Amino acid sequence: MTGVDGRITGLVGALRAHGVRIGTGETVDAALAVEALGLTDRELLREGLAATLLHGPAQRAVFDPVFDLYFPRVTGGSDGGSTDREELRDRLADALAADDRSLMARLAAEAVDGLGGYGSSPGSDGWSAYQTLDRLRPQTLLARVRADVRGRDGGAGFADRLLDDEIRRRIEVFRRLVGAEARRRVAERRDRDEIARRAVAPTADRVDFLYAGRDRLAELRRTVSPLARKLATRLAARRRRAARGTIDLRRTLRSSLSTGGVPMRPVLRRRRPARPELVLLCDVSGSVSGFSDFTMLLVQALHDQFSKVRVFAFVNRLDEVSGLLGHGHADPDGLGARIRAEARLTGWHGSSDYGVALGEFAERYGDAVGPKTTVFVLGDARTNMSDPNLPAVRDIARRARRVYWLNPEPRAQWGTGDSAAPGYAELVEMHECRNARQLGELVGQLLPV
C-alpha cells in the first residue's frame, strides 16, 4: 500500500506496536480526517489525527515522533545553510531568544545535516541526534539567550529563575526537533516502519522498571493517582459482584410457592465480605528499587480498599516502613531516600539477601500474616548466592490467605546466575511484572476483594 493510505496504516501500526489501542473505526476516522484536513497545514493535520487516534494526553509522547516519521515536514537533506558550528550556535541563540519554532526546525535540519552524519560510504544511513547535540551543545547557550531576551524586552516579565526555566524548555524543544530530524533521515534510507517501532521511546508505563532512568521513574510516579483511581473502581466492581453470593436453593423454592412452584426469582445467599488485609515485602536494593517504590506508592493510594496495609522493606535486613508512606509525606520522589535514611535495611554488607530478610520477617513479624492477609513479595529473587531460606517462605504461605511474588525480571532470566526464582515459584505464585502496565493489570487481577 502506497501514498497517503499507506502512511495512515503505517502510523496506526506503529502506534499499536507502542501499546496504543486503535480499532478499525478509529482508523477509518483518521482517513476521513486526512481527507477533510488535507496535507497543506501539517500541524492542523497532526492535531486532527491525534484527536481521532489517541485516548489520552500521555500518548502524545509516542504519537508526535511517530507522526513526524510518516508525515515529515520535508524530505531529503536540509535546504542548505552554514555547517560552521559557531555560526549555527549564533543563529540558534537568536532563534531561542525569539522562541521562533520555524527557525529552530530549519536549524535542527541543518545541524543534523552538517554535524550528525557518520559513516564513509555514499549511501550511509548514519545520522545521530546524540552526535549532533554533543557537537552543538545547545544547553551551554542559556546565559547568552538570557542576555538576549533581557536586551530585547526585559525578559517579558519573567523573574530570573522563571526565565531560565523557559529557556531550558525552548532548548528541550530544539533537542526534540533534532531527534525527530535524525530519525526522519534514517527512516528515508531504511525501513520507516521499523524505525517507528524501535527508535521512538515507549510511553513511561511500558518502560521496564529495571532500565527506567530517573526521569522516567519520576514520570511514572505522577501516574500513581490516576492508576489508583482506575484500580479502585475495578476493585469496587469486583467486590459488588462478590457480594451477590450464590443461589440459596431452600429460600428460592419457598419463594416459588407463589408462582405454582416455578422458581421465577432466584434468591441469593448474600455475602458480606470483610475488607482484606495486605502485606508488602519489598526489595529496595539496586535496580529493583524503582519497581518497589512505584508499587508501594500505588498500594498506599489504594489503602482505603483494605482494612489494614503493612509495608516492609529490605536489602539484607528487614524493617517496617508503613509509617513512611503515610499521607503526611507528600513527596513521592523522595520515598526511596526516606526509606534508606530512616529504616534499617542492611547489616554488615550492602548486597541483597532474601534468605535473611524473609527469615527475619517470619520470625519478627509473623503475627502480621493471618487467614485474611494477602502477601505480595516484590523483587528479582537474586540471592547473591546466599541461602534462599525456602522454609521461611513456606511458613509465610502457610499462614497467609494468598502469597504472590511479582518479579521485574523477564521470565527467561529466572533461574539464571544467582536467581532463586524457580525455587520460590514452587512455593508461591510468581508473576513477571516488568513495567507499570503489567503491574496495573496484575494488581487489578490479584488484589483480594
Salt bridges, closest charged atoms under 4 A:
GLU26 OE2 - HIS55 NE2 3.47
GLU43 OE2 - ARG42 NH1 3.49
GLU43 OE1 - ARG46 NE 2.98
GLU47 OE2 - ARG60 NH2 3.08
ASP64 OD1 - ARG46 NH1 3.23
ASP64 OD1 - ARG60 NH2 3.01
ASP68 OD1 - ARG42 NH2 2.58
ASP68 OD1 - ARG46 NH2 2.77
GLU86 OE2 - ARG85 NH2 2.76
GLU86 OE1 - ARG89 NE 3.86
ASP90 OD1 - ARG144 NH1 2.63
ASP99 OD1 - ARG101 NE 3.07
ASP99 OD1 - ARG170 NE 3.89
GLU110 OE1 - ARG91 NH1 2.87
ASP113 OD1 - ARG185 NH1 2.94
ASP125 OD2 - ARG190 NE 3.53
ASP160 OD1 - ARG150 NH2 2.67
ASP164 OD1 - ARG146 NE 2.81
ASP165 OD2 - ARG161 NH1 3.74
ASP165 OD1 - ARG168 NH1 3.35
GLU166 OE2 - ARG169 NH2 2.40
GLU166 OE2 - ARG170 NE 2.97
GLU172 OE1 - ARG175 NE 3.88
GLU181 OE2 - ARG184 NH2 2.39
GLU188 OE2 - ARG184 NH1 2.59
GLU194 OE2 - ARG198 NE 2.15
ASP205 OD2 - ARG437 NH2 3.26
ASP208 OD2 - ARG434 NH2 2.98
GLU219 OE1 - ARG216 NE 3.48
ASP248 OD1 - ARG269 NH2 3.85
ASP304 OD1 - HIS303 NE2 2.80
GLU320 OE1 - ARG310 NH2 2.87
ASP333 OD1 - ARG221 NH1 3.30
GLU360 OE1 - ARG317 NE 3.13
GLU360 OE2 - ARG364 NH1 2.60
ASP395 OD1 - ARG398 NH2 2.51
ASP395 OD2 - ARG399 NH2 3.22
GLU409 OE2 - ARG382 NE 2.69
ASP418 OD1 - ARG382 NH1 2.82
GLU429 OE2 - HIS431 NE2 2.77
